[in-house]
Amino acid sequence: MLLAVDAGNTRIKWGLHDGREWLRTGSVPTTDARQLAQVWTALPDRPDRVIVSNVAGPAVGEAVALTLSILGATVVPFAPLAAQAGVVNHYESPHQLGTDRWAALIAARSRVKGACVVVHAGTTIVVDALTEAGEFLGGLLVPGIDLMVESLARRIESLRVAPGVYEAFPRNTPDALASGAIDAAAGAVAAMARRLGLLSGASPAVLVAGGSAARLVPHLAGDVTAVEGLVLDGLAIAGHA
């Protein structure tokens, strides 16, 4: 029984996996990490092992570790490697790749047999390129949709406006901001898909996960699939290996 934990900047996602399927999943706001103690100790099936991806910083890592100590389960180390689960890591310093990105690449490799662009649309938008042979070539980091809008609003007084919605031809400032951020994110995905397609000789599949996936997916072209829990899936594969 494996407990997989994905600690991100906005939410901490978790899932209990028995080696075949997810038995339970859940999440809490990252700012409320201490809630996990009550949630996990109430699980009817206690995990034997735990695997954690944390990109939310040392304080969150310490809060999660303290909670995990109550369970008494073995913690399985998880860090980006030069190669794992069919994925070859071509990052200049493989260990410096985010653990969430590495887990998502492992999960994508298990889902897609051809070339694939792996996108996580959250606080930051990650756009990673994975070849048909399972080689991670590199990727882009772009401010998330909300972060783009918030950054402009902080710097420019006239752009501190109410939230807008996507329009193909925005006719007011809120909609112009919202539409510009979504189109910028979509453009990063399209650029990576185009480059990977030229390299592989075929249009790659695009997997999109993250809290902003629903806003981004309608603006992407080609073989696009929205997926839930991509990082958790990768952690489960690594944890059961």
ROZA-623909 format. One line per 8 residues: number of its first residue (from 0); their letters; for each residue z, x negated, y of C-alpha. Coordinates in steps of 0.02 Angstrom, whole numbers, always signed. Layout:
// residues N
NUM	A	Z:X:Y  ... .
This chain:
// residues 241
0	MLLAVDAG	+0:+0:+0  -59:-80:+162  -11:-38:+340  -149:-92:+462  -105:-104:+647  -230:-118:+790  -136:-154:+951  -256:-131:+1097 .
8	NTRIKWGL	-236:-128:+1285  -221:+62:+1293  -164:+120:+1121  -87:+52:+962  -182:+126:+815  -115:+117:+639  -161:+174:+465  -85:+174:+290 .
16	HDGREWLR	-215:+123:+160  -195:+128:-29  -345:+17:-70  -464:+164:-82  -437:+273:+70  -329:+306:+223  -178:+410:+177  -112:+426:+354 .
24	TGSVPTTD	-167:+368:+525  -96:+383:+700  -78:+304:+870  +42:+285:+1015  +14:+225:+1193  +32:+36:+1202  +166:+58:+1335  +270:+156:+1209 .
32	ARQLAQVW	+263:+33:+1064  +445:+67:+1020  +396:+242:+961  +323:+159:+807  +495:+127:+733  +526:+313:+713  +349:+347:+653  +340:+211:+521 .
40	TALPDRPD	+515:+232:+450  +474:+416:+422  +323:+376:+313  +345:+450:+138  +247:+303:+65  +317:+136:+123  +192:-7:+141  +207:-164:+34 .
48	RVIVSNVA	+105:-266:+157  +59:-260:+341  -90:-333:+434  -96:-336:+624  -228:-363:+757  -150:-381:+929  -249:-407:+1089  -119:-325:+1202 .
56	GPAVGEAV	-16:-481:+1235  +144:-565:+1175  +265:-430:+1233  +175:-296:+1131  +163:-416:+985  +351:-443:+990  +384:-255:+998  +273:-224:+848 .
64	ALTLSILG	+348:-369:+750  +525:-304:+783  +476:-133:+718  +391:-206:+565  +548:-305:+521  +634:-138:+487  +507:-98:+351  +536:-259:+256 .
72	ATVVPFAP	+352:-272:+207  +257:-435:+188  +151:-475:+341  -25:-531:+294  -90:-659:+421  -249:-606:+509  -351:-719:+621  -536:-751:+648 .
80	LAAQAGVV	-604:-874:+520  -765:-972:+504  -817:-847:+369  -737:-695:+289  -791:-539:+193  -976:-579:+209  -972:-621:+395  -1009:-796:+461 .
88	NHYESPHQ	-928:-833:+629  -1039:-932:+749  -919:-925:+896  -903:-1100:+970  -716:-1096:+928  -701:-965:+790  -513:-946:+809  -534:-897:+993 .
96	LGTDRWAA	-630:-739:+949  -526:-582:+976  -446:-519:+816  -508:-343:+853  -687:-405:+869  -674:-500:+705  -604:-349:+613  -740:-236:+685 .
104	LIAARSRV	-875:-358:+628  -803:-360:+452  -805:-169:+448  -982:-161:+518  -1043:-280:+383  -974:-163:+249  -1063:-14:+329  -1232:-81:+380 .
112	KGACVVVH	-1345:-191:+274  -1468:-235:+411  -1446:-312:+583  -1317:-222:+687  -1248:-216:+864  -1061:-183:+857  -993:-100:+1014  -814:-63:+1061 .
120	AGTTIVVD	-804:+46:+1217  -627:+39:+1280  -537:-44:+1425  -665:-182:+1398  -836:-153:+1322  -879:-275:+1183  -1059:-291:+1125  -1077:-405:+973 .
128	ALTEAGEF	-1231:-457:+875  -1227:-463:+684  -1381:-516:+585  -1443:-444:+422  -1373:-598:+335  -1200:-564:+408  -1204:-697:+542  -1108:-657:+700 .
136	LGGLLVPG	-1215:-736:+835  -1106:-697:+987  -1078:-554:+1106  -1048:-485:+1279  -888:-434:+1367  -912:-304:+1504  -783:-206:+1605  -752:-35:+1529 .
144	IDLMVESL	-825:+122:+1609  -661:+171:+1693  -622:-8:+1741  -789:-26:+1831  -754:+128:+1935  -573:+79:+1969  -621:-98:+2020  -745:-36:+2150 .
152	ARRIESLR	-619:+90:+2215  -487:-45:+2237  -604:-157:+2337  -699:-31:+2441  -606:+102:+2539  -754:+222:+2549  -767:+227:+2359  -590:+293:+2331 .
160	VAPGVYEA	-651:+464:+2280  -616:+596:+2148  -685:+565:+1972  -868:+607:+1949  -982:+654:+1804  -1142:+580:+1736  -1303:+634:+1820  -1476:+561:+1797 .
168	FPRNTPDA	-1500:+569:+1985  -1327:+572:+2064  -1317:+657:+2233  -1137:+622:+2280  -1025:+469:+2278  -910:+516:+2132  -1058:+553:+2019  -1148:+396:+2077 .
176	LASGAIDA	-998:+291:+2026  -977:+375:+1857  -1162:+370:+1818  -1181:+189:+1873  -1038:+132:+1762  -1108:+222:+1609  -1284:+158:+1640  -1219:-19:+1663 .
184	AAGAVAAM	-1128:-10:+1496  -1280:+66:+1411  -1389:-70:+1485  -1280:-207:+1408  -1297:-125:+1237  -1485:-103:+1258  -1508:-284:+1310  -1414:-349:+1157 .
192	ARRLGLLS	-1507:-230:+1041  -1673:-288:+1113  -1631:-472:+1089  -1566:-447:+912  -1719:-341:+871  -1837:-479:+927  -1742:-603:+820  -1733:-495:+665 .
200	GASPAVLV	-1904:-412:+679  -1832:-236:+671  -1728:-125:+783  -1546:-149:+738  -1422:-12:+704  -1290:+15:+838  -1110:+59:+792  -1000:+120:+935 .
208	AGGSAARL	-811:+136:+926  -673:+152:+1054  -602:+281:+1172  -758:+290:+1281  -881:+301:+1136  -914:+486:+1164  -965:+453:+1344  -1076:+305:+1301 .
216	VPHLAGDV	-1167:+360:+1142  -1275:+498:+1223  -1351:+365:+1337  -1403:+245:+1199  -1571:+246:+1109  -1614:+209:+928  -1509:+212:+771  -1339:+243:+852 .
224	TAVEGLVL	-1181:+297:+761  -1010:+334:+834  -873:+276:+716  -685:+302:+712  -562:+165:+669  -685:+21:+650  -550:-111:+681  -431:-28:+559 .
232	DGLAIAGH	-568:-22:+427  -597:-209:+448  -412:-244:+436  -403:-143:+275  -546:-244:+199  -463:-408:+248  -290:-351:+194  -345:-297:+21 .
240	A	-452:-450:-11 .
